[in-house]
Amino acid sequence: MSSVLFVVSAARTWTLSDGTAHPTGYWAEELLAPYRVLTAAGHAVALATPGGLAPVADPASFGADEEDDRAALAAIAGLAAPLDLARVDLSEYDAVFYPGGHAPMEDLAVDQDSGRLLVSALDAGLPLALVCHGVAALLAAARPDGTLAASGRRVAAFTDAEEIQAGLADRAPWLLESTLRERGVVVEAAEPWADHVVVDGDLVTGQNPQSSESVARALLERLA
């Protein structure tokens, strides 16, 4: 059995370009589907957030099964009282996973503790998976000269086209796909809302919520 660290955003709002605080959080499916896949395979999951703050699910991430999904999230041990990311010892884990939602655009994209953890994971070849806006966390994983540890690596991430279709692109302070490309990360985009996973060595990334389970299964293969 392996131990997987879920790094979850603790942001509850995303500051838009006009200064509006847009309600957000982690995307429920992007946390719940991988959690189910990994724990069903016998792996242990620990959760950490910046400051050890309890994360919240984006209200928009719930569909027809909202009551069941909220109950399932409430039953996840450690989600209501996560570890403080700054105190996490990466050597205690066999893999790391980042769910998305717009929340990581607010905190994990600039969080230094998360950035250091990601640099260490990438340099060590530790299995690392990120999905949707969770890929924004790679923007904080910079080396002393300012280059990203993921520069030159191939990833999937929430695309500019998807952000436009979701209705927030014109108010977003920055767009994930464009910003990753500008920083030297190679984004391989599929059609909007396609289940699309990119595997580059031990780095596994997914484009959108539809890719959540596929990302988890690709991570499972690296833990086998």
C-alpha positions as CSV (number, residue, x, y, z in Angstrom):
1,M,0.0,0.0,0.0
2,S,1.3,3.5,-0.9
3,S,0.6,6.8,0.7
4,V,-0.7,9.6,-1.5
5,L,-0.7,13.3,-0.5
6,F,-3.6,15.4,-1.8
7,V,-2.6,19.1,-1.9
8,V,-5.9,21.0,-1.9
9,S,-6.5,24.7,-2.3
10,A,-7.9,26.5,0.8
11,A,-9.1,29.5,-1.2
12,R,-12.8,30.3,-1.0
13,T,-12.8,33.1,-3.6
14,W,-10.9,33.9,-6.8
15,T,-10.1,37.6,-7.3
16,L,-11.1,38.6,-10.8
17,S,-9.6,41.3,-12.9
18,D,-12.2,43.9,-11.8
19,G,-11.5,43.1,-8.1
20,T,-14.6,41.0,-7.6
21,A,-14.2,38.1,-5.2
22,H,-15.7,35.2,-7.2
23,P,-16.9,32.3,-4.9
24,T,-14.9,29.2,-5.5
25,G,-13.2,26.2,-3.9
26,Y,-11.8,22.9,-5.0
27,W,-13.9,21.1,-7.7
28,A,-15.8,18.3,-5.9
29,E,-15.4,15.7,-8.7
30,E,-11.7,16.3,-9.1
31,L,-11.1,15.4,-5.4
32,L,-13.8,12.8,-4.9
33,A,-13.2,10.7,-8.1
34,P,-9.4,10.3,-7.6
35,Y,-9.9,9.7,-3.8
36,R,-12.3,6.8,-4.6
37,V,-10.0,5.3,-7.3
38,L,-6.9,5.4,-5.1
39,T,-8.5,4.2,-1.8
40,A,-10.4,1.4,-3.6
41,A,-7.0,0.2,-4.8
42,G,-5.8,0.1,-1.2
43,H,-3.8,3.3,-1.0
44,A,-3.9,5.7,1.9
45,V,-4.7,9.4,1.3
46,A,-3.6,12.3,3.4
47,L,-4.7,15.9,2.8
48,A,-2.8,19.2,3.2
49,T,-3.7,22.8,2.5
50,P,-1.9,26.1,2.8
51,G,-2.0,27.0,6.5
52,G,-3.9,23.8,7.3
53,L,-7.1,25.6,6.6
54,A,-10.2,23.6,6.0
55,P,-11.0,23.7,2.2
56,V,-14.4,24.1,0.7
57,A,-15.9,22.7,-2.4
58,D,-17.0,25.1,-5.2
59,P,-20.8,25.2,-5.0
60,A,-20.9,25.1,-8.8
61,S,-19.1,21.8,-8.8
62,F,-22.1,19.8,-7.6
63,G,-24.7,18.3,-9.9
64,A,-27.7,16.1,-9.5
65,D,-25.9,13.9,-6.9
66,E,-25.0,16.9,-4.7
67,E,-26.4,15.4,-1.5
68,D,-24.5,12.1,-2.0
69,D,-21.3,13.8,-3.0
70,R,-21.4,16.2,-0.1
71,A,-21.9,13.2,2.2
72,A,-19.0,11.4,0.6
73,L,-16.7,14.4,1.0
74,A,-17.7,14.8,4.6
75,A,-16.7,11.2,5.2
76,I,-13.2,11.7,3.9
77,A,-10.9,11.5,7.0
78,G,-8.7,14.6,7.3
79,L,-10.5,16.8,4.8
80,A,-12.1,19.0,7.5
81,A,-8.8,19.2,9.4
82,P,-6.0,18.9,6.8
83,L,-2.3,19.0,7.4
84,D,-0.4,22.3,7.2
85,L,1.3,22.2,3.8
86,A,4.4,24.0,5.3
87,R,4.9,21.1,7.7
88,V,4.6,18.3,5.3
89,D,7.5,15.9,5.0
90,L,7.5,14.8,1.3
91,S,9.6,11.7,2.2
92,E,6.6,10.2,3.9
93,Y,4.6,9.9,0.7
94,D,4.8,7.8,-2.5
95,A,2.9,10.2,-4.7
96,V,1.3,13.7,-4.8
97,F,-2.1,14.7,-6.3
98,Y,-3.5,18.2,-6.9
99,P,-7.2,18.6,-7.6
100,G,-8.5,21.8,-9.3
101,G,-11.3,24.2,-9.3
102,H,-10.6,27.9,-9.7
103,A,-9.3,28.1,-6.1
104,P,-5.7,27.0,-7.0
105,M,-5.5,30.1,-9.3
106,E,-5.8,32.2,-6.1
107,D,-3.4,30.5,-3.7
108,L,-1.5,27.4,-5.0
109,A,-0.3,29.3,-8.1
110,V,1.8,31.5,-5.8
111,D,2.2,29.4,-2.7
112,Q,5.9,29.0,-1.9
113,D,5.5,25.9,0.3
114,S,3.6,24.2,-2.5
115,G,6.2,25.4,-5.0
116,R,9.1,23.9,-3.0
117,L,7.2,20.6,-2.6
118,L,6.6,20.4,-6.4
119,V,10.2,21.2,-7.2
120,S,11.3,18.4,-4.9
121,A,8.8,16.0,-6.4
122,L,9.7,16.8,-9.9
123,D,13.4,16.6,-9.3
124,A,13.0,13.3,-7.4
125,G,10.8,11.7,-10.1
126,L,8.1,11.2,-7.5
127,P,4.7,10.3,-9.1
128,L,2.9,13.6,-9.4
129,A,-0.6,14.2,-10.7
130,L,-2.5,17.4,-11.2
131,V,-5.9,18.0,-12.9
132,C,-7.6,21.0,-14.5
133,H,-6.8,24.3,-12.6
134,G,-4.7,22.3,-10.2
135,V,-2.0,22.5,-12.8
136,A,-1.7,26.2,-11.9
137,A,0.3,25.1,-8.9
138,L,3.2,24.4,-11.3
139,L,3.6,28.2,-11.7
140,A,4.9,28.4,-8.1
141,A,7.5,25.7,-8.6
142,A,10.3,28.0,-9.7
143,R,14.0,27.5,-9.4
144,P,16.4,30.2,-8.0
145,D,16.9,31.7,-11.5
146,G,13.1,32.0,-12.0
147,T,12.6,29.2,-14.5
148,L,9.9,26.7,-13.7
149,A,10.8,23.2,-12.7
150,A,8.1,22.0,-15.2
151,S,9.6,24.1,-18.0
152,G,9.8,21.9,-21.1
153,R,7.5,19.3,-19.6
154,R,4.3,18.2,-21.4
155,V,1.1,18.8,-19.6
156,A,-2.7,19.0,-20.0
157,A,-4.5,21.8,-18.2
158,F,-7.8,23.7,-18.3
159,T,-7.7,25.4,-21.7
160,D,-8.3,29.0,-22.7
161,A,-11.2,27.8,-24.9
162,E,-12.8,26.0,-21.9
163,E,-12.4,29.2,-19.8
164,I,-14.1,31.2,-22.5
165,Q,-17.0,28.6,-22.7
166,A,-17.2,28.6,-18.9
167,G,-17.9,32.4,-19.1
168,L,-15.1,33.8,-16.9
169,A,-12.2,34.3,-19.4
170,D,-13.0,38.0,-20.0
171,R,-12.8,38.7,-16.2
172,A,-9.9,36.4,-15.4
173,P,-6.7,38.1,-14.3
174,W,-4.8,35.5,-16.3
175,L,-5.6,32.4,-18.2
176,L,-4.0,29.1,-17.2
177,E,-3.1,27.6,-20.6
178,S,-1.6,30.9,-22.0
179,T,0.4,31.5,-18.8
180,L,1.8,28.0,-18.7
181,R,3.0,28.4,-22.3
182,E,4.5,31.8,-21.6
183,R,6.5,30.2,-18.7
184,G,7.9,27.4,-20.9
185,V,5.5,24.6,-20.1
186,V,4.3,22.5,-23.2
187,V,0.5,22.4,-23.0
188,E,-1.1,19.7,-25.1
189,A,-4.7,20.7,-25.5
190,A,-7.6,18.6,-26.7
191,E,-11.1,19.6,-27.6
192,P,-13.0,21.4,-24.9
193,W,-14.4,19.1,-22.2
194,A,-12.7,16.0,-23.6
195,D,-11.3,13.4,-21.2
196,H,-7.6,14.2,-21.9
197,V,-4.6,13.1,-19.9
198,V,-0.9,13.7,-20.7
199,V,1.8,11.5,-19.1
200,D,5.3,12.8,-19.2
201,G,7.4,10.4,-17.2
202,D,6.1,10.5,-13.6
203,L,4.2,13.7,-14.3
204,V,0.5,13.1,-15.0
205,T,-1.9,15.9,-15.8
206,G,-5.6,16.1,-16.9
207,Q,-7.3,18.9,-18.8
208,N,-10.6,19.3,-17.0
209,P,-13.1,17.6,-14.5
210,Q,-13.9,15.0,-17.1
211,S,-10.3,13.8,-16.9
212,S,-10.3,13.3,-13.1
213,E,-10.8,9.5,-13.0
214,S,-8.4,9.0,-15.9
215,V,-5.7,11.0,-14.1
216,A,-6.2,8.9,-11.0
217,R,-5.9,5.6,-13.0
218,A,-2.7,6.8,-14.7
219,L,-1.3,7.7,-11.2
220,L,-2.3,4.2,-10.1
221,E,-0.1,2.7,-12.8
222,R,2.9,4.6,-11.5
223,L,2.2,3.3,-8.0
224,A,2.0,-0.3,-9.2
